[in-house]
Amino acid sequence: MSGMSQTDDLESAILRLAAERGAGRTICPSEAARAIGGDHPDGWGPLMQPIRRIAVRLMKEGRIIITRKGRPVDPDDFRGVYRLSLPSSE
C-alpha cells in the first residue's frame, strides 16, 4: 500500500479521468469506480456511494462539476444519474 486511502485513490481517479476526457466533456462516476475497483460489479459497485460523497466535496471545492441532464446540480440536493466534468476554464 502506498499509504493513500481509498478516498484519495477515488478522488485522483475522478480528477484524472475528467482531465483525460477534457473540458466540456463528462465522465460517468462508474468509470472512476471501475478504475479503482475493477470491472466486476462486486468490485466497483460498493464504490459508488463513496464516489458520490467525494464528488460532492470536489464540487464544493470548485474542482469538478456534477451535472444531471447536462446542467450543474445543487451538490446538497440531487438524485439519480449524474455525470462529472472539470469546470470550464473561461
C-alpha positions in Angstrom: 0.0 0.0 0.0 1.2 3.4 -0.9 -0.4 4.9 2.2 -3.1 6.5 0.1 -6.6 5.9 1.3 -9.3 4.6 -0.9 -10.8 8.1 -0.8 -7.5 9.5 -2.2 -7.5 6.8 -4.9 -11.1 7.6 -5.9 -10.5 11.3 -5.9 -7.5 11.0 -8.1 -9.3 8.6 -10.4 -12.2 11.1 -10.8 -9.8 14.1 -11.5 -7.6 12.0 -13.8 -10.5 10.7 -15.9 -12.1 14.1 -16.1 -8.9 15.6 -17.2 -8.3 12.9 -19.8 -11.8 13.4 -21.2 -11.1 17.2 -21.4 -13.0 20.4 -20.7 -16.7 20.4 -21.8 -16.8 16.5 -21.7 -18.2 14.4 -18.9 -17.4 11.1 -17.3 -19.7 8.6 -15.6 -19.0 8.1 -11.9 -18.9 4.4 -12.6 -15.8 4.9 -14.8 -13.9 6.1 -11.7 -15.3 3.3 -9.6 -14.1 0.7 -12.3 -10.7 2.4 -12.4 -10.2 1.5 -8.7 -12.5 -1.5 -8.2 -12.1 -3.3 -11.5 -14.7 -4.4 -14.0 -16.6 -6.8 -11.8 -19.7 -5.2 -10.2 -18.7 -6.6 -6.8 -15.6 -4.5 -7.0 -16.9 -1.2 -8.3 -20.5 -1.3 -7.1 -19.7 -0.6 -3.5 -17.5 2.4 -4.5 -20.5 4.4 -6.0 -21.6 5.9 -2.6 -18.0 7.0 -1.7 -17.6 8.4 -5.2 -20.8 10.4 -4.8 -19.5 11.8 -1.4 -16.2 12.7 -2.9 -17.8 14.3 -6.0 -20.0 16.5 -3.8 -16.9 17.6 -1.8 -14.9 18.3 -5.0 -17.8 20.3 -6.4 -17.9 22.4 -3.2 -14.2 23.0 -3.6 -14.7 24.1 -7.2 -12.6 21.3 -8.6 -15.3 19.5 -10.6 -18.9 20.0 -11.7 -21.7 17.4 -11.1 -24.2 17.6 -13.9 -27.6 15.9 -14.4 -29.2 16.1 -17.9 -26.4 18.5 -18.9 -27.0 21.0 -16.1 -25.0 21.6 -13.0 -26.8 20.3 -9.8 -27.0 21.6 -6.3 -24.4 19.4 -4.6 -26.5 19.1 -1.5 -29.7 18.1 -3.3 -29.6 15.9 -6.4 -30.8 12.4 -7.2 -30.5 9.9 -9.9 -28.0 9.5 -12.7 -25.3 12.2 -12.7 -22.0 12.9 -14.6 -18.8 14.6 -13.7 -16.7 17.2 -15.6 -14.0 19.7 -15.0 -15.1 23.3 -14.5 -14.7 25.2 -17.8 -11.7 27.5 -17.8 -13.4 30.6 -19.0 
